[in-house]
Amino acid sequence: MDAVLSWARAALRTDVGYDQDLWDAMAREMGWAGTAISSAYGGAGLGMVELAILQYEQGRRLAPSPFFSTVCLAAPIVTAVAHEWQKVELLGRMARGEVRVAAAITGARGVPGCEGITAELTIYRSGAETFEGMAAGAADIILDPPSLVSAGRKKGVMSRIVANAAMGNFGWQLMVLAKSPLDVKDLGGKKVAITSAGSGSDLLALWTIQEKKIDFTRVPVGGGGLVPNLLAGNVDAAVVYSPLSFQIAKSGEARTILDYSSAVPPSLTAGWIAPDKYAQEKPEMVQKGLNALYGALAFMRGNKDATVKLIAELYEIPAEIAALEYENTIMKLETDGGMGAPNTLGALQLSLDMAKLGGMKDLVPAADIVSTQFKPVPTRL
């Protein structure tokens, strides 16, 4: 036993921390490194029982090798979660003993913190409630329309838009039943469902009234009531947001008579917002938060399959509808985020002008709600 201990201790004191000759013999000569790796990637295609036997025997002999970290931990993780190109690149080399891999779990609940921060996500029921949460100190960075920032400053809630999130009404559509003969010009005197007064759907309805020179009755039915009331015939049309708009169009239950993403001139419809005090006292946290958010967006844009799966699970919708949400909403979001672009103030003012249509009169100028202090640098995920 003393000889075994001496051997193990000597191996641990080397630069690599294990017995290189032993590892070469196990991995390359006996093929143990590929024990539980699929034969499709050059492994033996065995399982956990075989791994357990080999690990048990090595433990009895205090064998100083990277077998456990590489073969027992890393290989199954790569097999379970890696992209196909990563599997092809890594698993074959691992099976041949050409690389050693360590598995690490960091951060809260094993989730690595982006930018060295750990964020807590709170989902509010509406934009107004989200803004109230920030005003009360319950949220540090929020996603909301510019009109709330402008109106809030008049009421003493001092915040600014620190990054541009969206420059359009993506996924928003004015819809009628598939069998309805109505077009936009026919809505005069009709009933059009919106979520609530002053909401995004209400602003788009008011824009339609002004732009198309028609007059209809706006009927507030709540977010959950848009589709049921349209399908039941309680209203003649509805301003519907995604992915609901994609879902009822795909099912053949309704059709679009006005696509707001292309009909309405580009305006800054949503931005990332932070209180002035928080941005002044903790600018590094705002910057890191924005970096992580735009890094997540970059990841979603570059990983369609994973993002579509996530959208489908979150909204409990079919994958084909989630794919439409991905193409028509996620892929249209702003990737730069900087508030210093030449067209930013004009797009922001257009957004505030639309808010005035909904009765929001006491608004500060666009220039007063913009912060150019931050420029997102997407975190590489």
C-alpha distance (Angstrom), angle and dihedral (degrees) to the residues before:
residue distance angle dihedral
M1 . . .
D2 3.80 . .
A3 3.79 89.6 .
V4 3.80 91.0 51.6
L5 3.82 91.5 49.7
S6 3.77 92.1 48.3
W7 3.79 91.0 49.7
A8 3.81 93.0 49.0
R9 3.81 93.3 46.5
A10 3.77 92.0 48.7
A11 3.80 90.9 51.6
L12 3.79 91.8 49.8
R13 3.82 90.3 54.1
T14 3.80 93.1 57.3
D15 3.81 122.2 98.8
V16 3.81 92.5 -102.7
G17 3.82 94.8 41.7
Y18 3.81 97.2 -128.6
D19 3.81 142.6 60.6
Q20 3.81 104.9 -78.5
D21 3.80 94.4 -166.7
L22 3.81 91.3 51.7
W23 3.80 91.8 49.3
D24 3.80 92.1 48.6
A25 3.79 90.2 51.8
M26 3.81 94.1 47.8
A27 3.78 96.9 41.7
R28 3.78 104.6 35.0
E29 3.78 106.6 23.0
M30 3.82 101.0 35.0
G31 3.82 96.7 27.7
W32 3.78 95.0 -132.3
A33 3.83 92.9 141.1
G34 3.81 90.1 69.6
T35 3.80 96.5 45.5
A36 3.81 97.4 118.4
I37 3.81 98.2 21.9
S38 3.80 115.8 108.4
S39 3.78 117.0 -102.0
A40 3.81 86.2 -124.8
Y41 3.80 86.9 72.6
G42 3.80 97.3 39.6
G43 3.81 99.5 -87.7
A44 3.80 133.2 122.0
G45 3.80 93.8 -105.6
L46 3.82 95.0 -133.6
G47 3.80 126.0 134.8
M48 3.79 149.8 -128.0
V49 3.81 94.7 -65.2
E50 3.78 91.4 61.2
L51 3.80 91.0 43.8
A52 3.80 90.6 51.7
I53 3.81 92.3 52.1
L54 3.80 92.8 50.8
Q55 3.80 93.0 44.7
Y56 3.81 92.0 47.9
E57 3.79 92.7 53.3
Q58 3.80 91.9 47.2
G59 3.78 89.9 50.5
R60 3.81 90.5 53.8
R61 3.82 89.2 55.9
L62 3.84 96.4 38.6
A63 3.80 87.4 -124.1
P64 3.83 108.2 -166.1
S65 3.80 102.7 -141.1
P66 3.84 140.4 121.2
F67 3.82 89.6 -116.5
F68 3.81 96.4 115.2
S69 3.82 96.6 46.0
T70 3.80 95.6 42.6
V71 3.79 105.3 31.3
C72 3.82 104.5 26.3
L73 3.82 100.2 35.9
A74 3.80 113.0 18.0
A75 3.81 100.5 39.2
P76 3.85 95.5 54.7
I77 3.82 90.6 45.9
V78 3.80 92.5 51.3
T79 3.81 89.4 46.8
A80 3.81 92.2 50.7
V81 3.80 103.9 43.1
A82 3.80 112.0 12.8
H83 3.78 124.2 105.1
E84 3.79 115.6 -106.6
W85 3.80 93.6 -104.9
Q86 3.81 89.5 52.7
K87 3.79 91.1 50.7
V88 3.79 91.6 50.6
E89 3.79 91.2 47.9
L90 3.81 98.7 44.2
L91 3.79 111.8 26.0
G92 3.80 96.6 57.1
R93 3.79 91.7 50.9
M94 3.80 90.7 45.8
A95 3.82 91.1 50.3
R96 3.81 90.2 52.8
G97 3.79 92.4 48.1
E98 3.78 92.7 -116.6
V99 3.80 95.5 127.2
R100 3.77 136.4 33.2
V101 3.80 117.8 -146.8
A102 3.81 131.5 -165.9
A103 3.82 123.3 -155.3
A104 3.81 115.3 -142.9
I105 3.81 129.9 -172.7
T106 3.79 114.4 -162.9
G107 3.78 139.8 167.3
A108 3.79 131.8 26.6
R109 3.81 113.1 -21.7
G110 3.79 89.5 -4.6
V111 3.81 93.9 -62.3
P112 3.81 113.9 127.8
G113 3.78 112.8 -125.7
C114 3.80 114.7 -120.2
E115 3.79 112.8 -126.5
G116 3.80 89.1 1.5
I117 3.81 92.7 -69.2
T118 3.78 131.8 113.2
A119 3.79 112.3 -143.2
E120 3.80 130.3 -161.0
L121 3.80 115.1 -146.0
T122 3.81 119.3 -145.7
I123 3.80 120.2 -173.5
Y124 3.81 114.5 -155.0
R125 3.79 126.5 -164.0
S126 3.80 96.5 -121.3
G127 3.79 144.0 5.8
A128 3.80 91.3 -104.2
E129 3.80 91.7 52.6
T130 3.80 90.0 47.9
F131 3.79 91.1 53.7
E132 3.80 90.8 47.8
G133 3.79 89.0 52.6
M134 3.80 90.9 54.9
A135 3.81 91.3 45.7
A136 3.81 89.4 53.3
G137 3.80 91.8 50.7
A138 3.80 95.1 -109.3
A139 3.82 93.6 117.9
D140 3.80 131.7 37.3
I141 3.81 100.9 -167.4
I142 3.80 123.5 21.9
L143 3.80 139.4 177.3
D144 3.81 112.2 -128.2
P145 3.82 144.0 132.7
P146 3.84 118.8 -80.0
S147 3.81 93.3 -118.8
L148 3.81 91.3 71.9
V149 3.80 91.0 53.6
S150 3.80 91.5 48.7
A151 3.81 94.7 47.4
G152 3.81 91.0 41.7
R153 3.81 94.1 58.3
K154 3.79 89.2 56.5
K155 3.81 87.8 55.9
G156 3.79 95.7 46.5
V157 3.81 99.2 -96.7
M158 3.79 98.6 129.4
S159 3.77 112.3 -157.6
R160 3.79 138.7 129.8
I161 3.79 139.5 -154.4
V162 3.78 105.6 -102.6
A163 3.82 98.6 179.3
N164 3.80 137.5 19.0
A165 3.81 112.4 -117.8
A166 3.80 106.1 172.6
M167 3.81 137.0 8.3
G168 3.77 99.8 -167.1
N169 3.80 148.6 30.7
F170 3.78 95.0 -95.4
G171 3.79 115.6 -173.9
W172 3.82 93.8 8.7
Q173 3.79 113.1 127.4
L174 3.79 138.8 169.6
M175 3.80 103.8 -130.0
V176 3.80 140.3 -174.1
L177 3.78 131.6 -175.0
A178 3.78 113.2 -73.5
K179 3.81 90.6 -117.3
S180 3.82 93.7 47.4
P181 3.83 116.1 109.3
L182 3.82 91.8 -154.1
D183 3.78 123.2 122.9
V184 3.81 127.8 -175.3
K185 3.82 92.4 -89.2
D186 3.80 89.8 55.1
L187 3.82 96.4 59.1
G188 3.80 95.9 88.9
G189 3.80 108.0 126.5
K190 3.81 91.8 5.8
K191 3.83 130.6 120.1
V192 3.82 119.1 -106.3
A193 3.80 121.3 -170.9
I194 3.83 120.7 -131.5
T195 3.78 129.6 171.1
S196 3.82 98.1 -117.7
A197 3.80 142.5 -33.2
G198 3.79 111.4 -73.1
S199 3.80 93.3 14.3
G200 3.80 125.9 128.2
S201 3.79 90.1 -98.1
D202 3.80 90.6 51.2
L203 3.82 92.3 50.8
L204 3.79 90.5 51.4
A205 3.80 90.7 48.3
L206 3.82 90.3 51.2
W207 3.81 90.4 47.5
T208 3.82 88.5 53.1
I209 3.81 91.4 51.4
Q210 3.80 92.0 51.0
E211 3.80 99.0 38.5
K212 3.81 97.4 42.2
K213 3.83 93.5 37.7
I214 3.79 94.8 -129.2
D215 3.79 131.7 123.0
F216 3.78 125.0 -139.2
T217 3.79 136.5 157.7
R218 3.81 115.7 -97.4
V219 3.81 109.6 -141.9
P220 3.84 116.5 -162.7
V221 3.82 109.3 -144.4
G222 3.82 103.5 155.7
G223 3.78 126.8 -110.0
G224 3.77 92.8 -76.9
G225 3.79 92.2 49.6
L226 3.80 101.0 56.1
V227 3.79 98.9 86.5
P228 3.85 98.9 33.8
N229 3.81 92.2 51.4
L230 3.80 92.2 46.4
L231 3.80 93.7 48.6
A232 3.81 91.9 45.1
G233 3.80 91.5 53.7
N234 3.81 93.7 -118.8
V235 3.80 88.9 128.7
D236 3.80 132.0 28.1
A237 3.80 96.5 -133.7
A238 3.79 140.6 -2.4
V239 3.79 138.1 -149.8
V240 3.81 99.6 -128.4
Y241 3.80 129.6 -170.8
S242 3.79 128.7 -149.8
P243 2.95 140.5 -54.6
L244 3.82 86.8 20.2
S245 3.80 90.5 56.2
F246 3.80 91.4 53.9
Q247 3.78 92.5 44.1
I248 3.81 98.7 54.7
A249 3.80 91.6 40.6
K250 3.80 91.2 52.0
S251 3.82 91.7 47.6
G252 3.80 90.6 53.7
E253 3.81 92.5 -121.8
A254 3.80 95.4 115.5
R255 3.79 140.5 13.4
T256 3.80 134.3 -148.0
I257 3.80 120.2 -110.9
L258 3.82 95.5 172.3
D259 3.81 128.0 24.0
Y260 3.80 106.2 -157.4
S261 3.80 93.5 -164.5
S262 3.80 89.6 70.9
A263 3.82 101.5 22.7
V264 3.80 99.1 56.6
P265 3.83 116.6 67.4
P266 3.84 112.3 -110.3
S267 3.77 110.8 -79.6
L268 3.77 133.8 165.6
T269 3.78 98.0 -99.7
A270 3.81 98.6 169.6
G271 3.78 137.3 16.5
W272 3.77 140.9 175.3
I273 3.79 107.0 -103.2
A274 3.81 132.4 -162.3
P275 3.83 131.6 -179.2
D276 3.80 113.4 -104.3
K277 3.80 91.3 -123.4
Y278 3.79 93.9 52.7
A279 3.81 92.1 47.2
Q280 3.80 90.5 50.2
E281 3.80 97.0 45.0
K282 3.80 99.1 37.2
P283 3.80 108.4 23.3
E284 3.80 91.4 151.3
M285 3.82 90.7 59.2
V286 3.79 91.8 50.8
Q287 3.80 90.6 49.3
K288 3.80 93.3 47.6
G289 3.80 91.2 46.3
L290 3.80 91.8 52.9
N291 3.80 91.2 45.6
A292 3.81 90.1 54.3
L293 3.82 93.7 45.8
Y294 3.79 94.5 50.8
G295 3.78 89.9 41.9
A296 3.79 88.3 56.7
L297 3.81 89.7 49.8
A298 3.81 90.6 50.5
F299 3.80 89.6 50.4
M300 3.80 91.8 50.8
R301 3.79 92.1 48.8
G302 3.79 90.4 51.6
N303 3.80 96.6 43.2
K304 3.79 107.8 51.1
D305 3.81 98.5 165.3
A306 3.81 94.4 51.7
T307 3.81 92.2 44.7
V308 3.80 94.4 48.1
K309 3.80 88.9 50.6
L310 3.81 90.5 50.5
I311 3.82 93.0 48.8
A312 3.81 90.9 48.1
E313 3.81 91.3 51.9
L314 3.81 95.6 44.4
Y315 3.81 95.6 48.5
E316 3.80 95.4 30.7
I317 3.78 91.1 -128.1
P318 3.83 133.6 136.1
A319 3.80 117.0 -83.9
E320 3.81 92.1 -114.9
I321 3.83 90.7 58.8
A322 3.79 90.6 45.3
A323 3.81 87.9 53.2
L324 3.82 89.8 55.4
E325 3.81 89.7 50.6
Y326 3.79 89.0 50.8
E327 3.80 95.3 49.9
N328 3.80 97.7 40.0
T329 3.79 101.8 36.2
I330 3.81 115.3 15.7
M331 3.82 92.9 43.2
K332 3.82 90.5 50.0
L333 3.81 96.6 55.3
E334 3.80 119.8 109.8
T335 3.80 112.6 -91.2
D336 3.81 97.4 -173.4
G337 3.78 100.7 49.4
G338 3.79 96.4 -173.2
M339 3.79 116.2 141.0
G340 3.81 94.4 -152.2
A341 3.81 98.4 79.3
P342 3.84 114.9 123.3
N343 3.81 93.9 -118.2
T344 3.81 95.9 48.2
L345 3.80 99.9 91.5
G346 3.81 92.5 45.6
A347 3.81 92.1 50.1
L348 3.79 89.8 45.9
Q349 3.81 93.0 50.4
L350 3.81 90.4 50.8
S351 3.79 88.5 54.6
L352 3.82 90.6 51.7
D353 3.82 90.8 47.5
M354 3.79 89.2 55.7
A355 3.81 89.4 50.3
K356 3.80 89.2 55.5
L357 3.79 88.2 58.5
G358 3.78 86.5 63.7
G359 3.79 92.9 54.8
M360 3.81 100.5 -92.1
K361 3.79 100.2 137.6
D362 3.80 106.7 155.2
L363 3.80 100.0 71.3
V364 3.80 129.9 144.8
P365 3.84 118.2 -129.5
A366 3.78 120.4 -83.1
A367 3.81 92.5 -112.1
D368 3.83 90.5 61.1
I369 3.81 95.4 59.8
V370 3.80 99.3 48.9
S371 3.79 127.5 95.4
T372 3.81 118.8 -167.2
Q373 3.80 91.6 -179.6
F374 3.79 93.6 102.3
K375 3.79 134.3 54.3
P376 3.82 116.4 -175.8
V377 3.79 115.1 -123.0
P378 3.84 102.9 -167.2
T379 3.78 114.1 -123.9
R380 3.79 112.4 -123.5
L381 3.81 107.8 -119.6
